[in-house]
Amino acid sequence: MRDSFDGPSPTPPPDRAPLLDGVRFAFGTLTVLPARITRWDRPAARTGMACAPLAGLVVGLLAAVPGALLLVLGGGPLLAAAVTVAVPAALTRGLHLDGLADTADGLGSAKPAAEALRIMKQSDIGPFGVVALVLALLVQVAALSDAYADSWIRGALAAVTAAVTARLAMTLASREGVPAARPGGLGAAVAGVVPRGAAAAATAAVVLLAAAAALPLGLPAAGRYAAAVLAALLVAELLLRRCVRRFDGVTGDVFGALAEVSATTALVVLALG
């Protein structure tokens, strides 16, 4: 075994990036949190997208704290839910919501792939995008309000679970075999970079951790949180396949849409309990 004091660590293989570079890539591309991206290449994207759920964990915790505090200080569950939903939007500059709107406009346009992609790049939002945005935000706030009405612990845990699941959906959308729809942008940078084994391992880890985090609330709650993650990933996978067929691949907007749709689905499943 090499002694840690013998000298610098060996240089990673050219197809791999150090974990720190990957974490910086994840936080630098998926959040507005201060993270200086040191590498912008396929190896960094591979490590970074595998670490995407970690970025989701931080976003979820930052979103849950003000919501829980408002509830503890006497605020109502609706207010706590609205603030909790607003924080991830702020921490992403609204890019995931914008991606949801653009993807909805592209899917609803009934145009060929090239024309649909052009519509998605336009700065304005069409009717499909407006409806998708309004419904997603309404459902997220309503579902979180139900969770906060039960207790601040359930509300906070639901918010964190939704945020982590949203970024896990991005990890799965970055797996090998998923093509990019266009040569430039974030979609091209991360499409197909994550090995299938790493994507499966990340999925198993998030499902198990979600169940473990909810276990103090009871065994049924643990099962419900695991089911929420799996249901959200299933819906995201259906949307991903639809987008790949429709646009001939994925774009940055598609990644944003997958994040919002999976987060919304997870919250709905948790609200059903």
N, C-alpha and C positions, 0 to 999 in steps of 0.2 A: 504494500500500500504506500502511495506517495505521501511523504510528510508535508503538512501544510506550510512548513517554514522553509522548504527546500527552494522555493522560488515562486514565480507567478504561475497561476493556473494555466493549463494548456489552452490554446486557442480553440474555440468551438469549431466543429466541422462547418464547411461553407454553407450547408443546407440547414444549419441551426443557428439560433441566436441566444445569447445569454438571457436568463429569466428576467433580469432587471430591464433589459432593452424591450422585452415583450410586454412587461407590465407598463412601461412608459408608453409603448405603442397603444395599448388598450385604453389607458386613461386619457392619453392625448387625443385619440380619435373618437372615443365614445363619450367623453365628458369635457367640461370646461375647467375641471380641476387642474391646478398647476402641475404639469408633467411634461418636461422637455423631451420630445421625441428625438432619440439619438440615432435611430436607424429607420429608414423607410425603404424596406426591401421585402422580398418574399419570406426569408427566414424570420425577420422581426414580426411580420404579419402573422406567420404561423404560430409563433409563441404568443403573440398579443391576442389573437382571437381565441386561442385556447384559454387565455386568462380573462376573457371578457366577463364571465360570471363574477370574478373578483371586483371588477369595476361596478357591476350591478349591486354587489353587497354594500359597497361604500355609498353608492347613490341611495339605496334603500334605507340604510341607517340614517343618512342625512335627511331623508324625507320623513322618516318615522318620528324622529325626535321632536320637531315642532308640533306635529299632529298630536302626539301623546302629551306633550306639555300643555297644549291648549285644552285638552280634555281634563287633565288633572287640575288645571287652574279654573275650571268651571265652564269652559266653552262647550258648545254642543257637538255631537258627532258629525253633523253636516259640515260645520266649519273646520273641524279637524281633518275631515276627509278632503275638503277642497284644498286646504293648505298642503296636505301630503301629496296630492296629485300635482300641485303647482311646482313643487320643488324639483322633481326630475325634469320637468319641462325647462326650468331655469338652468339646471345643471347640464343640459344638452343644447342650450340655446334654441330649444324647440325643433331641433333638426329631425328627431324621430317622428314628431307629430307632422312636420312638413313632409317627411317621407311617406307617412301614411296617406296624407292628402294627395300627394303627387301620384302615388301608386294607384289609389282609387280612381283618379282621373284617367290614368293610363289604361287601367283595366276596363273602365266604363266607356272609353272612347270608341270601342269597336273598330279601331283603325289597325292597319298592319303594324308589325313590330317597330319598324323604323319611325313611323309617324307617331305611334304611341310614346316612344322614347322621347321624341321631340316635344310632345305635349308635356311630359313629365319634367322636362328641363325648363319650361317656361316659369317665370316668376309669379304669375297669377295662379289662383286656385279656382278650379271649376266647381260645378254643382256637386259632382260625386265626391270631390275632396272635402267640401264644406260639410256635407252630410256625414261622411266618415269621421271627420274631426269632432263634430258636435256629439254624435252618438258615442264615440269612444270615451270622450271626457265625461259625458253624463253617466255612462255605465260605470266607469271607474270610480267616480265620486259616490254614486249610489251604493255600489258594492262595498267600498271602504267605510261608508257611513254606517252600514249594517254591522260591519266588524267592530267599529269603534263604539257603537251603541251597546255592544256586549261587554267590552272592556278595552282599555287602552292597550293592554298586552296583545289581545287578538288583532286589534287594528294595526299596531306596529309590526307584528309578525307577518300579517298579510301584506303590508306594504313592502317589507324586505323580500318576502318570497316572490312577489310579483316583479320586483326590480331585478332580482337575480335570474329569474326565469326568462325575462325579456332579453337579457344579454346571453343567456345560454342558447336561446333561439338563434342568435347571431352566430354563435360558435358552430351550431349544427348547419347553418346556411353557408358556412365557410368551408365545409368538409370537401374532401376530394370528390371530384365528379360533378360538382356544381359549377357551370360555366359563368363567365361574365357576359353581360349583354352588350357592353361597349368597351373599347380598349382603354379608356381613361377613367379616373375617379376612384373613389374608395372601393366600389364593387370590383373593379378590375384588380385592385391591390390585394384584396383578401379572398377572392373567389377561388375555391379549390385548394386552399393552403393547409387546412387542418386535416391530419390523417384521420381516417374513420375510427381507428382505435382510440385516439385521443378524444374525439368527439363523444364516443360511447362512454369513455371513462368519466368525462366531465358530466355527462348526463346522469350516470349512476351516482356520482358524488353529490350532485345537487339534490337529487331525489332523496337520498339517504339523509343528507343534512337537513332538508326541510322536514322530514318526518321526525328526526331526532330533536329538532328545535321545538316542534309542536308536542312532543311526547309528554312534557309536564302538564299539558292541558288534557291529557287522556289519550288512550290508545285510538279511539275513533278519530280524534283530532289529528293524530299523527298520520293515520291512513288518508284522511281528507287532504292534508297538505301534500302528501306524495301524489295523490290522484290529481290535485290541482296542477302540479308541475307537469305531469304526464299529459293531461288533457290540453294544457296550453301548448305544449310541444307538438301534439298531434294537429291542432288547428293551425299552428305556424307551418308545419310541414305541408299541409294541404294548400295553404296560401303560397308557400315557396314553389311547389310543383306547378301551380297555376301560373305563377309569374314566369317561371322558366319556360313553360310552353308558350306563354303569351308574348314575352319579350326576348325569347331565345337566350335567357340568362338572367343574372341578378345585377342590380345597381345599388348604389348607396341608398337610394330612396326605398328600395325593396327591403333592405336591412332595417331601416327605420320603421317600415310598416310591420315587419315581423315582430319587432320589439314591442310595439304598441298593441298589436293584436294578441300576442302571447300574454302580456301583462294583464290586459283586459279579461282574457279568458280565465286566467288563474284567479283573479279577484271574483269573477262570477261564480266559479266553482266553490270558492271559500265562502261566499255569501249564502250559497245554498245550504250550508251546514248550520 
